[in-house]
Amino acid sequence: MSDDGFKADVPVIKEHSGQVQGFANRVKTAHGAAQTTLDSNAFGIFGQFLAMQCTAQGELTKSAIETGARALEAIKTALDETAAEYERTDQENSDFIKGVTVEFGK
């Protein structure tokens, strides 16, 4: 029989979760940097339409950055929950095996 299973390495999952949180923090920093505003007269009266277009595109960009940050935080949460579930399952199995050992006299 082949060994096609997989091994869940909880410390690696937790480490990856921390890395994802680091990325989320950097994306949040980028979002904060994108909060700058552009005055409608930045290009003079004649260029107001340019400033308005830049502002509109900036808002779309900020929204996309914010969505990315939220997605990374959701991934981090899922990784944390996965690691916790593996730990919980391992503990339950360990407790069960200890119970069987006690019941059958080691």
RATAVEN-V924958 format. One record per residue. SS is DSSP state (2 for helix, 1 for strand, 0 for the rest). Layout:
# RATAVEN-V924958
ss
SS
SS
This chain:
# RATAVEN-V924958
ss
0
0
0
0
0
0
0
0
0
2
2
2
2
2
2
2
2
2
2
2
2
2
2
2
2
2
2
2
2
2
2
2
2
0
0
0
0
0
0
0
0
0
0
0
0
0
0
2
2
2
2
2
2
2
2
2
2
2
2
2
2
2
2
2
2
2
2
2
2
2
2
2
2
2
2
2
2
2
2
2
2
2
2
2
2
2
2
2
2
2
2
2
2
2
2
2
2
2
2
2
2
2
2
0
0
0
